[in-house]
Every structure is written in C-alpha cells, then in structure tokens.
Amino acid sequence: MNTYLDWHERARGLSPEGRAFIDGNYVGAVSGATFDCVSPIDGRVIAQVASTDAADVDLAVTAARRAFERGSWARQPPRERKRVLLRFAELLLEHRDELALLETLDMGKPISDSLAVDIPSSARCIAWYAEAIDKIYDQVAPTGYDALALITREPIGVVAAIVPWNFPLIMAAWKIGPALAAGNSFILKPSEKSPLTAIRVAELAARAGIPDGVFNVLPGFGHTAGQALALHMDVDCIAFTGSTRTGKLMLEYSGRSNMKRVWLECGGKSPNIILADCADLDRAAAAAASAIFFNQGEMCSAGSRLIVEAPVRDEVLEKVVAAARSLLPGDPLDPATRLGAIVDAVQLDTVMGYIDAGKDEGARLLTGGNRARRDSGGCYVEPTVFSGVAPGMKIAREEIFGPVLAAISVNDADEAVRVGNSVIYGLAAAVWTRDLTRAHRMARALRSGMVYVNCYDADDITVPFGGFKQSGTGRDKSLHAFDKYTELKTTWIDLS
Ligand code: NAD
C-alpha cells in the first residue's frame, strides 16, 4: 500500500505525454501550440499539452475515415475485435497506478477513488462491450413467405467523443467501449482541464492491437478542437458529455454541417427525496451526503437538491451536516483523503459564486461555505449545506457542480414530486420511503432518466445512464448504447 509520501515521490518522477495521438503516432499540434496543464492540487504545471485545432482535426478525421474505409477494424472478425478490446482493458488495469496518479494530479480527485473507481471501472466497461461483440444478433423481419427482410446494424463510421473533466477516463470509456465494439473509428477530445489519461491510453490501445487511425486523441480547447470536430463534414456522430450549454451548441453545429448524429449527456440538478416514512434515516442521510460530496460534488448525477418531508427535516439535516463536517478536504495524494480538490480556479470561483448567491437569497448556511487549504496553492472548498432553500432560488435551480447541497422542505410526497420536477434537468432522482406503492408511483411521476429507491447512485454497466429534458438525449452504458454508434439497415430480398 503506497503512502502519501510514495505518491508524491511518484508524482515528482512523472513526465506525462502531452501530444495528440493521430493515426497510430504521438504528434504535436500542426500549429506547434501548447497549453499548460495545471494541477488543482497545488497549482503546479504538470505537463505541456498540444493545443489542437481545425488542422489537427482534419488529419485525425482523414486517418479515421481511411481506417474505416479500409475495414482494418470494422471488418475484422468479431472475436478478433473482442480479443483486442479485452487486451486493451487488461492493459488499463496493468497501468492502474500510473493512470490513477495522472487522473488525480490532473483533476484533483482523491487517489483512493482513482485507484478503486475510475481506472477499474473504465477497464470493466471496455471489457463488457468487448464481451458483447460476438453475442449480439441481427434480425429477420416477419414479412411473409415470398420475401426476406434483414434488419442489420452497421457501424456509423467516424465517431467523435467530446468529454468533460469530472470522470475523465470513465466518461471516455463509456463511449470508447460501445463505439469501438460496434466497429467505428474513434476520435476522443478530452477536456482541456483533464487531458492526461486520454492521451496516455492511446498508446495502450495501439499496444493492444487497435489499428492505426481507429483510435485518435485530440487534446485542446472546446472553441477550437471541439468546435472543429463537431462542425466537420466527415464526422458521422458526436457523442458528447458536458454542460447543457455546450450540448445545445452541438445540436447547432450538426445543423450547420452534415446533420451528424448528436448524442448528449448533459447537466443535472437531481432531487433526492426523503419522506417521513423512510425506514432508515441514518442510511438515507449518509447516502445524501455521499450523493453530493463524492467527487467533490463534481457529478452530473449529484443529489444536489435534498427534498425532505417536514417531520424528519431537522433530524435528517443534523445527520447530513455531521457527515459534511467529517469530510474536510485533504491532500488528494493521501490515500486517507475522501474529498479532494476542485478541478481548477475557474470552477472554484463558480462554486464560491453560488455559495454567495445562496447567502444573498436568504438560504441558511448550516455548514461550510469557505475555501480550504489555501496554503497548498490548490483549489479546495469545504462541504457546504444550505437549508431553508426555496425552489425558485438560484442554488435550487442551477447546476453548481461542487460540494454544495440545497435542502428544501416539503409537506408531502406530491409537493416533493412537483418540486423535484420543477427544474430544466431530468437526470437522476431518488425516493426514500418504506411504502412500496408510493415508491413506484413517485418513480413514475419523476421526469428523470434514473430513479433510485432507498439508495442513491446505484451503478452497473448493464444499466442505461442518461437523462430526460435538458439533461440530454440517448443513453450511455448497457446494450442500449449501441444504438448511438450503429445505423439500422433493412435489406429486402425478393423470394417469389
Ligand atoms: P463543458 O460543456 O464546458 O465541456 C465539455 C467538453 O466540451 C469539453 O471537452 C470542452 O472542451 C468541450 N467544449 C466546450 N465548449 C465547446 C464548444 N464551444 N464547442 C465544442 N466543444 C466544446 O462541460 P464541463 O465543464 O467539462 O463538464 C461539466 C458538465 O458535464 C456538467 O454540466 C455535468 O453535469 C456534465 N456531465 C454530464 C454527464 C452525464 O452523463 N449526463 C456526465 C459527466 C458530466
């Protein structure tokens, strides 16, 4: 077991790759431009990263298209693609420590989470889709005796994935797995705030046997690399995870270019509803704290609105506040740390701005509200809980993406559902009750892609992940994800 001193030692010895990966090789940006990759742990520059733009996008798309046309991946026997992707997943696990360290240095999450969650979960995801490759069958339509109508799935072509920084490798893996399993060529644009693991795994993908041009990585900014990818006339599909604001731009880019398929996994402001008949308030409160404080609250599915029925409000809040106070931010490289750094100074300002807005609008600050560990040079915020929040307040309506909980008191289950559904988002929701009928009725009434009953953030690769309303379109994970990366074809054969 490494101590925090070991991790710091390893971090000092690291010189992360910062170049793009195009057509099987690491290359600098055509323009030669780079940007500083800054660690939110202490403000140190940890790498120079290629700042790619339209010229690099062109090279990557050309390579991806060429590989697709050649059939070097799409036309390989399914069991061969399965073998290669399983090897890729194994290589991720073999490099678990290195990848976890990169993830933690780059975006500030605790090293224990990177080791236990991010890297193994990414590997499991890719292995799961690899296993699916030779187990999915196409269909024959029931058209009658004199005709044969085949319904087959084909890879869509060149898929570009544009992903955020909160779970850099996991969000990428949710797209890499099904897109490559379906036989596409793939271009990954990681967030400029967390590009390092994406760049590193490109070499592992090549080592596993993924042919040149099939897996490319373009680090860079949204308004340059991201926009050029989304506007490119030869990209067939954009698989996007990020904010609702940028998601809407993706739809515009598609309309202005080639009507490429656009799949959106966007923001959330998820209601976590605890009713007075909840069977176990200790468990519910512990889950409520973890639903907002895990990953520093930088979670699309964070339970950022705690909606509590009045009779149990004070008891629940007391327990949640106690949990928050036990979770002070620590050095992310210390294996004992449970709450790490906020991804960068911009996000830190955003979070602090929301905390100010909560105070200004008259919500009651029960705990937290301050920056922490200022001496470190990094970006840290105390876990923060507001009570007395009205549904119309900014902190109740907008996604904060930080460790800030807005607690809203309601009088009954109907009001809880009304308040729960009152935002533009519809990603996740939870209900805590011992009444099975009420749980089912509320699960039906909540306009969310995922509803948890007596739990929060239950997770398995077999289950779809995604949202209603302005939380997005389509679903990551599960076999449903193949819908995003395949086209349906019908082939009629006259047998008369
Ligand atoms: P963001 O929208 O700022 O950026 C996401 C990606 O889009 C980045 O790679 C960025 O470089 C790129 N981008 C930004 N502007 C662009 C532009 N004009 N053109 C093309 N690309 C552009 O989001 P973020 O701050 O990185 O991530 C946080 C958001 O992601 C939150 O809203 C969160 O809820 C959401 N998220 C959703 C899910 C989900 O599954 N629904 C999962 C994780 C995160």
Residues whose N, C-alpha, C, O or C-beta is under 5 A from the ligand:
A	BS01	NAD	I162 V163 P164 W165 K189 P190 S191 E192 G220 F221 G222 H223 G226 Q227 T241 G242 S243 T244 T246 L249 E265 C266 G267 G268 M299 C300 S471
